[in-house]
Amino acid sequence: MNNRVVLAFIGDPDSHAAVNQWSVSAEVIAVALDLGGSVPLMELRDAALTAGATRCHALDLREEFARDALLPAVRSGAFRDPAEAFSAVAVDFIAK
């Protein structure tokens, strides 16, 4: 039986650690998500493969993230700084 795990990969240390840990016991398929951070999408893809993923699907979700998650959070007034809003809503957006 072939164990396969699909992981969201955004380039942070937790993403690297998860790919590295799971790659020991399963085939890791990474989904690199560009949400508008400072790392270019192809660098995210390469980092996922370097961390141990066997394949990586690279998705540019900047527009959708800004429109569907970030803008509503900033407009709500709950965050003073857009960077704070980015961090707060990114996890929920990725989960969807």
N, C-alpha and C positions, 0 to 999 in steps of 0.2 A: 504494500500500500504506500502510495506517495503522499506524504504530508505536504500541504501547500498552505501558506499564510499570505494574506494580502495586507500590507501596511501602508498607511499614509506617511509620506516623507516630506518634511518641510525644511530639513537641513539643520535643525537644532540638535544639541547633544543627545536629547532623549530619542530622537528619530534614529540617529546613528547607533545608539546603544540597542534599540529594539531590533533593528535589522541585524546587527552583529549577533545578538543573543539568539534570535529565532533561526538564523542561518545554520546554526550548529545542528539542529534537529529537523529542519523543514526547508522546503524550497520557498524562498521569499520572493514574492512579487511586490515590488514597491510602486506606489503611485505618488510621483513627485508633484507637489502642488505649489505653483507660484501664486501667492496671494498679494504680491506687491512688495515683498521684502527686498533686501539689497543683493540677494544671490540670484544670478541669472538662471533661468529654467534648465539649460543644458548642464550647468554646473551642479544643480541639484540632482539631476539624473545621474551624472557621473559619480557624485558622492554616494548615492544610494547603491550603485553597482560596486563601488570600491568598498563600501561597508559590508557587502556580502549578498546583496540581492542578485538573483539570477536574471531577472528582467525588471525593467522600470518603464512605466507609462508616465510620460510627462504632460501635465495639463496646465495650461495658462488660465487661471481662474481669477485674474486680477479684476476684470470688469464686473463679473458676477459678485465677487466678494465685496467690492466697493459699493455696488448698487444694493445688494440684498442684505448685507450684514453691517458693514462699516458706517455707511451714511445714515441708516436708521438709528444706530447707536449714538452717533455724534449728535444727530438732530434731537434725540430724546433729552439731551442735556445732562445725562447721567455721568458723562466723562468730560473733564476739562481739557484733556490732551488727546488728540487723535491717536497717538501712539499707545496710550492706555486703553482706548477703545479697541484698537487693533488686537492687542493681546487678549482682551476680555472676550471678544466675539469670535476669534479665530478658531478656538477649539470646537465650539458649537457648529460653526460653518463646516469645518472639516468632517465632523461626525455625520452631518447630513450628506 
